[in-house]
């Protein structure tokens, strides 16, 4: 025997399907035919080597500091020595090559004697170098002088060699160097 519950379930299904039959059925929408894709053809093109694209590049200016050493003096003297002349000739060549370079000529002394005496002597040493450079084609307007007395020693003042090393002139400059940078 069929239970009351099953009868109700079957009756509900019949009524539901009878009620839906009054609704219009359209079915699935028709599929549209696919649109034709554009036809492309690759044609090889030969590019002459001379018209090939070069990598992007640009030129920058770099500041390059230069320090020139090797100019030494005897004790209590501002007179140039023979080995100084070779160094100073190279400095003059440098200054002629780099026409915008300013030369900072710095004189120094050993610690023999007082500060003020050595300050005057260090300035005289710088002046001796400047006169030589000017005589060899470096415009005085590009030379800056300064004496430092016995400040900034490069060696000990306790030995004769150390004192000689401190009795010096150093020349500092900065040049602008062009460099091509490829991106």
MARMARPA-733230 format. One record per residue (C-alpha): residue number from 1; residue in one letter; x, y, z. Coordinates in steps of 0.02 Angstrom, whole numbers, plus 32768, in hexadecimal, padded with zeros to 4 digits. Layout:
<recs>
num | residu | px | py | pz
NUM | a | X | Y | Z
...
</recs>
This chain:
<recs>
num | residu | px | py | pz
1 | x | 8000 | 8000 | 8000
2 | x | 8034 | 80AB | 7FDA
3 | x | 8049 | 811E | 8069
4 | x | 7FEE | 81C1 | 8076
5 | x | 808F | 821E | 806D
6 | x | 80C1 | 81D2 | 7FC5
7 | x | 8017 | 81FA | 7F7B
8 | x | 8028 | 82B0 | 7FAB
9 | x | 80D6 | 82B9 | 7F61
10 | x | 809D | 826F | 7EBA
11 | x | 8006 | 82E3 | 7EB2
12 | x | 8075 | 837A | 7ED3
13 | x | 80E8 | 834B | 7E44
14 | x | 8055 | 8335 | 7DCB
15 | x | 800B | 83DE | 7DF7
16 | x | 80B0 | 8436 | 7DEA
17 | x | 80D2 | 83F1 | 7D3D
18 | x | 8020 | 841B | 7D05
19 | x | 8035 | 84D0 | 7D41
20 | x | 80DA | 84E7 | 7CE5
21 | x | 8090 | 84AE | 7C41
22 | x | 8033 | 8554 | 7C32
23 | x | 80D9 | 85B2 | 7C28
24 | x | 8123 | 85CC | 7B7C
25 | x | 81C5 | 856E | 7B5D
26 | x | 824A | 85C6 | 7AF7
27 | x | 82D6 | 854B | 7B10
28 | x | 838E | 857B | 7B0D
29 | x | 83BC | 8615 | 7AAB
30 | x | 83FE | 85EA | 7A01
31 | x | 84BB | 85EB | 79F6
32 | x | 8500 | 8675 | 798A
33 | x | 8576 | 863D | 7904
34 | x | 862A | 866C | 7930
35 | x | 866A | 8709 | 78DE
36 | x | 86F8 | 86F0 | 7865
37 | x | 87A0 | 8725 | 78AD
38 | x | 8804 | 87A2 | 7846
39 | x | 8888 | 874F | 77DD
40 | x | 8939 | 8790 | 77F9
41 | x | 89D0 | 8760 | 7799
42 | x | 8A80 | 877C | 77D8
43 | x | 8AF2 | 87B9 | 7750
44 | x | 8BAB | 87B5 | 777E
45 | x | 8BFF | 885E | 7765
46 | x | 8CBA | 886C | 7759
47 | x | 8D02 | 8907 | 77AE
48 | x | 8DAD | 893E | 7775
49 | x | 8E2F | 893A | 7801
50 | x | 8E50 | 89F4 | 77F1
51 | x | 8D9D | 8A1E | 7823
52 | x | 8D97 | 89AA | 78B9
53 | x | 8D62 | 8A01 | 7959
54 | x | 8DF5 | 8A28 | 79CB
55 | x | 8DE2 | 8A19 | 7A87
56 | x | 8DB1 | 8ABA | 7AE0
57 | x | 8E48 | 8B17 | 7B21
58 | x | 8E72 | 8BC0 | 7B6A
59 | x | 8F0C | 8C1D | 7BA3
60 | x | 8F25 | 8C53 | 7C57
61 | x | 8FAA | 8CBF | 7CA8
62 | x | 9004 | 8C72 | 7D3B
63 | x | 9071 | 8CD2 | 7DB5
64 | x | 9117 | 8C7D | 7DCF
65 | x | 9187 | 8CBA | 7E5C
66 | x | 9242 | 8CBE | 7E3A
67 | x | 92CE | 8CCE | 7EBB
68 | x | 9381 | 8CE7 | 7E81
69 | x | 940D | 8CC5 | 7EFD
70 | x | 94C9 | 8CB1 | 7EF4
71 | x | 94FC | 8D68 | 7F03
72 | x | 956F | 8D78 | 7F9B
73 | x | 95E2 | 8DFE | 7FE1
74 | x | 967E | 8E07 | 804C
75 | x | 9671 | 8E43 | 8100
76 | x | 964C | 8EFF | 810B
77 | x | 9647 | 8F0F | 804D
78 | x | 95C5 | 8F39 | 7FC9
79 | x | 963C | 8F1A | 7F37
80 | x | 9605 | 8E92 | 7EBD
81 | x | 9677 | 8DFB | 7EAF
82 | x | 96A4 | 8DA2 | 7E0C
83 | x | 962E | 8D0F | 7E29
84 | x | 959E | 8D8B | 7E44
85 | x | 95B3 | 8DCE | 7D92
86 | x | 957F | 8D29 | 7D41
87 | x | 94E2 | 8D20 | 7DAC
88 | x | 94B8 | 8DD7 | 7D89
89 | x | 94CD | 8DBE | 7CCD
90 | x | 944C | 8D33 | 7CD7
91 | x | 93D9 | 8DA7 | 7D3A
92 | x | 93EC | 8E2E | 7CB5
93 | x | 93C1 | 8DAE | 7C2E
94 | x | 9329 | 8D79 | 7C93
95 | x | 92F0 | 8E2E | 7CA4
96 | x | 9304 | 8E4D | 7BEA
97 | x | 92A0 | 8DB1 | 7BC1
98 | x | 9213 | 8DDA | 7C3D
99 | x | 91FC | 8E92 | 7C19
100 | x | 9173 | 8EAC | 7C9A
101 | x | 91CC | 8E53 | 7D2A
102 | x | 91F7 | 8EC3 | 7DBD
103 | x | 9297 | 8E93 | 7E18
104 | x | 9296 | 8EA0 | 7ED6
105 | x | 934E | 8EAE | 7F06
106 | x | 9362 | 8E85 | 7FC0
107 | x | 9406 | 8EA0 | 801B
108 | x | 943B | 8E41 | 80B8
109 | x | 94CE | 8E3C | 8131
110 | x | 9519 | 8DC8 | 81B1
111 | x | 9504 | 8DF5 | 8268
112 | x | 95B2 | 8E3F | 8279
113 | x | 9597 | 8EF4 | 82AF
114 | x | 94FD | 8F55 | 82E4
115 | x | 9451 | 8F53 | 8296
116 | x | 9457 | 9004 | 824D
117 | x | 9505 | 8FEC | 8204
118 | x | 94CD | 8F49 | 81B2
119 | x | 942A | 8F99 | 8176
120 | x | 948F | 901E | 8119
121 | x | 9509 | 8F9A | 80D6
122 | x | 947A | 8F28 | 809C
123 | x | 942D | 8FBB | 803E
124 | x | 94D6 | 8FE1 | 7FEC
125 | x | 94E2 | 8F2C | 7FB4
126 | x | 9436 | 8F35 | 7F65
127 | x | 9468 | 8FD9 | 7F12
128 | x | 9508 | 8F8A | 7EC8
129 | x | 949F | 8F00 | 7E79
130 | x | 941E | 8F7E | 7E38
131 | x | 94A6 | 8FEA | 7DE7
132 | x | 94EF | 8F51 | 7D90
133 | x | 9445 | 8F1A | 7D4E
134 | x | 941D | 8FCA | 7D13
135 | x | 94C5 | 8FD3 | 7CB8
136 | x | 9495 | 8F30 | 7C61
137 | x | 93EE | 8F67 | 7C1B
138 | x | 9372 | 8F54 | 7CAA
139 | x | 930D | 8FF5 | 7CC1
140 | x | 931D | 903D | 7D70
141 | x | 925F | 904E | 7D75
142 | x | 9254 | 8F8F | 7D7F
143 | x | 92CC | 8F7F | 7E12
144 | x | 9295 | 8F8C | 7EC9
145 | x | 931A | 8F93 | 7F51
146 | x | 9313 | 8F65 | 8008
147 | x | 9393 | 8F44 | 808E
148 | x | 936D | 8ECB | 811C
149 | x | 940A | 8EDD | 8187
150 | x | 9429 | 8E34 | 81DB
151 | x | 9373 | 8DFC | 81D8
152 | x | 9345 | 8D59 | 8182
153 | x | 93EC | 8CFC | 8188
154 | x | 93FC | 8C63 | 811A
155 | x | 948A | 8C19 | 8181
156 | x | 94D5 | 8C21 | 822F
157 | x | 953A | 8CBD | 8255
158 | x | 95AB | 8C54 | 82C6
159 | x | 961D | 8C1A | 8238
160 | x | 967C | 8C7A | 81B0
161 | x | 961F | 8C1A | 8126
162 | x | 9577 | 8C3F | 8179
163 | x | 95A0 | 8CF9 | 8185
164 | x | 95D6 | 8CFA | 80CD
165 | x | 9532 | 8CA5 | 809A
166 | x | 94D0 | 8D2C | 80F9
167 | x | 9530 | 8DBC | 80A4
168 | x | 94C5 | 8DB2 | 800A
169 | x | 9448 | 8DFD | 7F92
170 | x | 93AD | 8D9C | 7F5C
171 | x | 9344 | 8DCF | 7EC8
172 | x | 928B | 8DA5 | 7EC9
173 | x | 9213 | 8DB9 | 7E39
174 | x | 916F | 8D77 | 7DFA
175 | x | 9153 | 8D54 | 7D44
176 | x | 90B1 | 8D35 | 7CE7
177 | x | 90B7 | 8C91 | 7C87
178 | x | 9035 | 8C66 | 7C03
179 | x | 8FF3 | 8BB5 | 7C0C
180 | x | 8F77 | 8B63 | 7B96
181 | x | 8EF5 | 8AFB | 7BF0
182 | x | 8E8F | 8A78 | 7B93
183 | x | 8DE1 | 8A57 | 7BD5
</recs>
